[in-house]
């Protein structure tokens, strides 16, 4: 990128100097820090911002929760990183895994950026292969001989591994998407049949598109006032961890577990 055409994303940091000023109505579309259904930022719904609590909070648990709250469309990627780093994972291997998960999400965040954000939050840390923090490893300079003369040279850095912290493990262990799905639908019982329909369609081979879902949703009288489109239900199910975008909307394991639970209850 030339000096005449600087990179517009250079120095971009979604967490620096910002926090939500008000609690947003969760019925609204995602904010600008969220990616939309097709992995594109939603600029029309920019929330108001004020001074940030992310960097000044001394509590890693608070920072981790803040990060996940602001990056809901990336929950799958963030949780995958936490799962993989339960044992020290090489940066190369981890970045490749994240790149695979991102193939259907066109995001401004590179794999290394996700790891850096989780590190700032206190969920993972840079270590060696044994899980020892790199900041605690002292490396002695090496001696090289050139034309019979000995010179000191900086030792090469150790290979980078990412490892889950205690706070990151606590957040990972507490993540219960099945319970979140139950709570979501229990809180809106008048829409339960529509949530179930979206999950059933997303469970079909090839998943479901918004157009396919809208045909059913818009025909239901309960969506007339207030007007509800399929994305209202898809967005909430995505935030609860029930569906994910993979070129179409597909059901997650937690979503399948919920449908199995509902089916079992209906048979009893």
C-alpha positions as semicolon CSV with decimal commas, in nm:
position;residue;x (nm);y (nm);z (nm)
1;X;0,000;0,000;0,000
2;X;0,162;0,327;-0,108
3;X;0,192;0,647;0,092
4;X;-0,055;0,808;-0,146
5;X;-0,309;0,534;-0,077
6;X;-0,271;0,434;0,289
7;X;-0,432;0,114;0,413
8;X;-0,771;0,221;0,561
9;X;-0,753;-0,066;0,815
10;X;-0,403;0,016;0,939
11;X;-0,412;0,054;1,315
12;X;-0,781;-0,043;1,331
13;X;-0,872;-0,182;1,670
14;X;-1,238;-0,256;1,752
15;X;-1,182;-0,237;2,125
16;X;-0,963;0,066;2,170
17;X;-1,130;0,367;2,320
18;X;-1,488;0,249;2,276
19;X;-1,769;0,094;2,471
20;X;-2,143;0,087;2,435
21;X;-2,297;0,399;2,587
22;X;-2,640;0,244;2,633
23;X;-2,779;-0,104;2,653
24;X;-2,902;-0,176;2,303
25;X;-3,240;-0,327;2,228
26;X;-3,155;-0,682;2,127
27;X;-3,427;-0,674;1,865
28;X;-3,215;-0,435;1,656
29;X;-2,986;-0,546;1,380
30;X;-2,615;-0,597;1,475
31;X;-2,404;-0,287;1,531
32;X;-2,100;-0,177;1,338
33;X;-1,869;-0,397;1,547
34;X;-2,072;-0,701;1,439
35;X;-2,058;-0,863;1,099
36;X;-2,389;-0,895;0,922
37;X;-2,540;-1,218;0,792
38;X;-2,307;-1,225;0,494
39;X;-1,996;-1,131;0,690
40;X;-2,024;-0,762;0,602
41;X;-2,023;-0,479;0,860
42;X;-2,361;-0,321;0,930
43;X;-2,287;0,052;0,918
44;X;-2,647;0,175;0,924
45;X;-2,695;0,086;1,290
46;X;-2,391;0,252;1,443
47;X;-2,431;0,265;1,824
48;X;-2,313;0,554;2,037
49;X;-1,977;0,511;2,203
50;X;-1,809;0,650;2,510
51;X;-1,488;0,580;2,701
52;X;-1,385;0,216;2,708
53;X;-1,371;-0,023;3,003
54;X;-1,199;-0,301;2,808
55;X;-0,837;-0,196;2,850
56;X;-0,866;-0,040;3,195
57;X;-1,047;-0,330;3,361
58;X;-0,820;-0,530;3,591
59;X;-1,056;-0,826;3,580
60;X;-0,978;-1,064;3,293
61;X;-1,323;-1,221;3,323
62;X;-1,484;-0,884;3,252
63;X;-1,257;-0,821;2,954
64;X;-1,328;-1,165;2,807
65;X;-1,705;-1,119;2,845
66;X;-1,678;-0,773;2,685
67;X;-1,490;-0,915;2,388
68;X;-1,744;-1,191;2,327
69;X;-2,037;-0,951;2,370
70;X;-1,896;-0,722;2,099
71;X;-1,801;-0,995;1,854
72;X;-2,107;-1,220;1,860
73;X;-2,086;-1,321;1,490
74;X;-1,735;-1,448;1,561
75;X;-1,829;-1,659;1,864
76;X;-1,764;-1,982;1,676
77;X;-1,410;-1,875;1,588
78;X;-1,332;-1,739;1,934
79;X;-1,462;-2,052;2,108
80;X;-1,268;-2,274;1,867
81;X;-0,949;-2,091;1,964
82;X;-1,024;-2,142;2,333
83;X;-1,092;-2,511;2,275
84;X;-0,774;-2,566;2,071
85;X;-0,552;-2,381;2,317
86;X;-0,648;-2,599;2,613
87;X;-0,309;-2,747;2,528
88;X;-0,030;-2,528;2,384
89;X;-0,105;-2,483;2,013
90;X;0,149;-2,355;1,765
91;X;0,059;-2,026;1,605
92;X;0,088;-2,177;1,257
93;X;-0,152;-2,462;1,334
94;X;-0,399;-2,235;1,513
95;X;-0,402;-1,973;1,237
96;X;-0,469;-2,242;0,976
97;X;-0,762;-2,372;1,179
98;X;-0,910;-2,022;1,214
99;X;-0,866;-1,958;0,841
100;X;-1,071;-2,270;0,770
101;X;-1,349;-2,154;1,000
102;X;-1,349;-1,813;0,831
103;X;-1,392;-1,939;0,476
104;X;-1,760;-1,835;0,480
105;X;-1,707;-1,520;0,688
106;X;-1,547;-1,234;0,495
107;X;-1,406;-1,044;0,791
108;X;-1,151;-0,770;0,848
109;X;-1,002;-0,982;1,126
110;X;-0,703;-1,202;1,041
111;X;-0,645;-1,521;1,245
112;X;-0,361;-1,355;1,434
113;X;-0,589;-1,061;1,521
114;X;-0,839;-1,291;1,694
115;X;-0,556;-1,436;1,903
116;X;-0,422;-1,091;1,987
117;X;-0,768;-0,976;2,101
118;X;-0,813;-1,285;2,318
119;X;-0,466;-1,227;2,460
120;X;-0,549;-0,866;2,547
121;X;-0,863;-0,988;2,717
122;X;-0,662;-1,237;2,921
123;X;-0,814;-1,554;2,772
124;X;-0,498;-1,692;2,610
125;X;-0,129;-1,615;2,640
126;X;0,189;-1,652;2,436
127;X;0,394;-1,949;2,557
128;X;0,647;-2,204;2,442
129;X;0,557;-2,565;2,363
130;X;0,557;-2,653;2,733
131;X;0,313;-2,374;2,819
132;X;0,573;-2,149;2,983
133;X;0,490;-1,780;2,916
134;X;0,735;-1,631;2,667
135;X;0,778;-1,324;2,888
136;X;0,926;-1,549;3,157
137;X;1,182;-1,712;2,926
138;X;1,529;-1,558;2,927
139;X;1,733;-1,626;2,615
140;X;2,107;-1,576;2,628
141;X;2,269;-1,407;2,327
142;X;2,462;-1,639;2,098
143;X;2,820;-1,616;1,979
144;X;2,895;-1,629;1,608
145;X;3,241;-1,637;1,455
146;X;3,314;-1,431;1,146
147;X;3,665;-1,434;0,992
148;X;3,804;-1,569;1,315
149;X;3,637;-1,302;1,528
150;X;3,365;-1,381;1,785
151;X;3,055;-1,163;1,795
152;X;2,749;-1,158;2,015
153;X;2,417;-1,188;1,833
154;X;2,059;-1,190;1,953
155;X;1,925;-1,542;1,994
156;X;1,635;-1,629;1,761
157;X;1,295;-1,604;1,930
158;X;1,132;-1,930;2,042
159;X;0,846;-2,072;1,839
160;X;0,519;-1,908;1,937
161;X;0,247;-2,117;2,097
162;X;-0,088;-1,999;2,230
163;X;-0,216;-2,142;2,559
164;X;-0,546;-2,100;2,744
165;X;-0,527;-1,905;3,071
166;X;-0,720;-1,994;3,387
167;X;-0,964;-1,711;3,314
168;X;-1,005;-1,830;2,955
169;X;-1,072;-2,183;3,074
170;X;-1,335;-2,059;3,320
171;X;-1,516;-1,875;3,039
172;X;-1,491;-2,176;2,806
173;X;-1,625;-2,415;3,071
174;X;-1,914;-2,179;3,154
175;X;-2,024;-2,143;2,789
176;X;-2,356;-2,324;2,762
177;X;-2,517;-2,257;2,421
178;X;-2,792;-2,515;2,480
179;X;-2,905;-2,325;2,788
180;X;-2,890;-1,998;2,593
181;X;-3,117;-2,145;2,325
182;X;-3,364;-2,268;2,586
183;X;-3,369;-1,925;2,751
184;X;-3,411;-1,740;2,421
185;X;-3,716;-1,940;2,315
186;X;-3,867;-1,950;2,665
187;X;-3,853;-1,569;2,674
188;X;-4,051;-1,541;2,349
189;X;-4,298;-1,832;2,365
190;X;-4,529;-1,674;2,105
191;X;-4,246;-1,714;1,853
192;X;-4,141;-2,064;1,962
193;X;-4,286;-2,234;1,652
194;X;-4,097;-1,992;1,427
195;X;-3,767;-2,047;1,606
196;X;-3,827;-2,421;1,573
197;X;-3,902;-2,386;1,202
198;X;-3,577;-2,196;1,141
199;X;-3,381;-2,463;1,329
200;X;-3,549;-2,745;1,136
201;X;-3,476;-2,579;0,802
202;X;-3,118;-2,508;0,904
203;X;-3,082;-2,876;0,996
204;X;-3,175;-2,985;0,643
205;X;-2,902;-3,082;0,398
206;X;-2,749;-2,765;0,255
207;X;-2,899;-2,545;0,527
208;X;-3,145;-2,265;0,456
209;X;-3,140;-1,922;0,295
210;X;-3,313;-1,613;0,429
211;X;-3,540;-1,613;0,123
212;X;-3,659;-1,965;0,198
213;X;-3,720;-1,881;0,561
214;X;-3,900;-1,553;0,487
215;X;-4,166;-1,731;0,284
216;X;-4,281;-1,923;0,592
217;X;-4,219;-1,650;0,850
218;X;-4,402;-1,372;0,666
219;X;-4,707;-1,594;0,611
220;X;-4,756;-1,634;0,986
221;X;-5,005;-1,387;1,141
222;X;-4,788;-1,345;1,452
223;X;-4,522;-1,166;1,244
224;X;-4,759;-0,895;1,118
225;X;-4,744;-0,664;1,418
226;X;-4,475;-0,590;1,498
227;X;-4,340;-0,681;1,158
228;X;-4,087;-0,960;1,183
229;X;-3,871;-1,100;0,908
230;X;-3,675;-1,424;0,908
231;X;-3,352;-1,243;1,001
232;X;-3,504;-1,145;1,335
233;X;-3,513;-1,513;1,431
234;X;-3,191;-1,609;1,255
235;X;-2,998;-1,330;1,427
236;X;-3,118;-1,430;1,773
237;X;-3,048;-1,797;1,710
238;X;-2,699;-1,712;1,586
239;X;-2,632;-1,509;1,899
240;X;-2,749;-1,801;2,113
241;X;-2,516;-2,040;1,930
242;X;-2,790;-2,239;1,751
243;X;-2,710;-2,158;1,386
244;X;-2,408;-2,044;1,191
245;X;-2,342;-1,904;0,843
246;X;-2,159;-2,139;0,605
247;X;-2,278;-2,002;0,273
248;X;-2,628;-2,075;0,402
249;X;-2,767;-2,090;0,754
250;X;-2,684;-2,426;0,910
251;X;-2,762;-2,568;1,250
252;X;-2,491;-2,611;1,514
253;X;-2,446;-2,906;1,748
254;X;-2,619;-2,711;2,025
255;X;-2,908;-2,638;1,789
256;X;-2,941;-3,008;1,706
257;X;-2,931;-3,097;2,074
258;X;-3,214;-2,851;2,136
259;X;-3,430;-2,996;1,857
260;X;-3,371;-3,347;1,991
261;X;-3,471;-3,229;2,336
262;X;-3,793;-3,073;2,204
263;X;-3,875;-3,383;2,000
264;X;-3,829;-3,606;2,303
265;X;-4,056;-3,386;2,515
266;X;-4,331;-3,394;2,250
267;X;-4,324;-3,774;2,248
268;X;-4,366;-3,803;2,625
